[in-house]
Amino acid sequence: MTAAELIAGAVAKSATVAEVLVGRGVLAQTGALYRRQFGDGPACIIADENTWKAAGAAVEASLKAAGIAVRSHVMPARPRLKPTVDLANSLRDVLAVDGSVPVAVGSGVINDVVKHAAFGLKRDYLCVATAASMDGYTSAGSPLSDKGFKKTIQCKPAKAVIGDLDVIAAAPAEMTGWGYGDLAGKVPAGGDWIIADALGIEAVDDVAWPLVQHRLREWLGAPDRIAAGESAALEGLFTGLTLVGLAMELHGSSRPASGADHQIAHLWEMDDLKFAGERVSHGACVAVGCVMSLRLFDWLLAQDLSTLDVAAAVAAAPSLGVKIAGIHAAFGPGEIAARSVEEVRAKHVEGAALRSRLERVRDGWPDLVARLRAQVVTPSQMVEMLHRAGAPAEAAEIGVGRDYLRRSTLNARFLRSRYTVLDLLDECGLLEAAVEASLPLPLRKEGRG
């Protein structure tokens, strides 16, 4: 099946996305697509200075040639835009002055804030992608920070998406690396979903799972060609990212795309992690979180939980009160701690319920190991793949020191009610040992500690 056929099949199942146009030179078709999907009403292009140069001016020209009235709102490119509810609300005000259709020209942050703004105004919007840098173009969620807490806010995805491969190939190489990192995170995220499925917590979805997982190795399989900007390889990467977004919409949450890797990354994003004078991107954080998650899986798969002492694990398990105290110790007072308490309350089990779950782990361990080994790759394999694609892989490459990595990994499980490898290790009493074994050797202090 071709990339276009894969996308068309998924679009046919979507309640919101009506068209995804991918190919070389398709930017010139913006006006025609706009008229097909939005009629002849006015448009408002939202971009930053960089994305305006990359595609905004061409989008404006195509819309005007199609007889569409156009206005534009171009934001500064520096400092790098932050994905916040405040920014989205400011764009909602920009759009609210008339009835124009929002046209987001950009990548992750611009798409996410325009998505939120359009949803608040109950308007469909068009997204013109300028980089294969993340998986949110077709997703229903906007991962935004609200009072310092990053969360995925359910909205509506773009009604139409344009991905011009010439524009995407011209994007900064590091942005393509970010997209590769975001897509790579689906490997351990799939492992997290397998764990939740095996324990009867959240069943694997037979629609969303194959959209993300069945051709994932193929999309990730040409990192050198992706780094070189080869059109066919970029089409595969963009197709994978597009299908992941559609899978999230069809599933109704980000579970098909996000696990412990994203939870670790979200902590760094909420800390506004900076390296070499720039805020570290979502995709770069996820790439490093992906490797850390795979190291936890690697350690876990070396254990024999078929001999797990369930009674001892249940007796030693922390109470909800102890976990809440840990949240306040980790995050202090404020929104992050308050939201984290809600998330942990939603997934905490103890007593008979925990005993039943751990017995299921023990009794089903051989089958679970087989499923996980078929899903994950070794950490060393992933490090090589990420580096070849131009993405970071090790924590020091984004300015995260060993102690900071330890704290982030231990605390990441507090951020979401979603069950992941972090929760399995925690409930078995193995999390601290697994994290310690997965850290880089303490040769010297790197970056933020």
SULSULRA-V951419 format. One line per field, one symbol per residue. phi: phi as a letter, one per 30 degrees, with the letter a starting at -180 (. if undefined). burial: + if it has 16 or more other ideal C-beta (glycine too) atoms within 10 Angstrom, else -. Layout:
BEGIN
phi = ???
burial = ???
END
This chain:
BEGIN
phi = .deddddddddddddbdcabcbldidedcedddeddcbicddbbdcacedddddaedddeddddddicdbbbbccddbdedcdbdddedddedddddacdddbdclbeddddddedddddchcdbcccdcaccaccecddccdbdbhjcdbccdbbdedbbcbddddddddeedddddddddddddddddddddddddcicaddddcdededcdbddddddbddddddideddddddddeddddeddddddiadedcbbeeddddddddddhebbhibdddeddddeddddddddddddeddccddceddeddddddddeddddddddddcidkddddddedddedcdbahdddeddddddedceeddedddddcdcdedddeddddddicdbceddcicdddddddddddddddbdddbedddddddicdddddddcdddddadchdc
burial = --+--++--++--+--+++++++--++-+++-++---+----++++++-+++-+++-+++-++--+-+-+-+-++-----+-+++-++--++-++----+++++++++++++++++++++--+++++++++++++++++++++++---+++++-+++++++++++-+++-+--++++++++++++++++++++++++++-+--++--++-+++-++--++-++-+++-+---+++++++++++++++++++-++++++++++++++++++--+++---++++++++++++++++++++++--+-+--+-+--++--+-----++-++--++----++-+++-++---++----++-++-+++--+--++-++--+++-+--++-++++++++++++++++++-+++++++++++++-++++++++++++++--++--+-------+++-
END
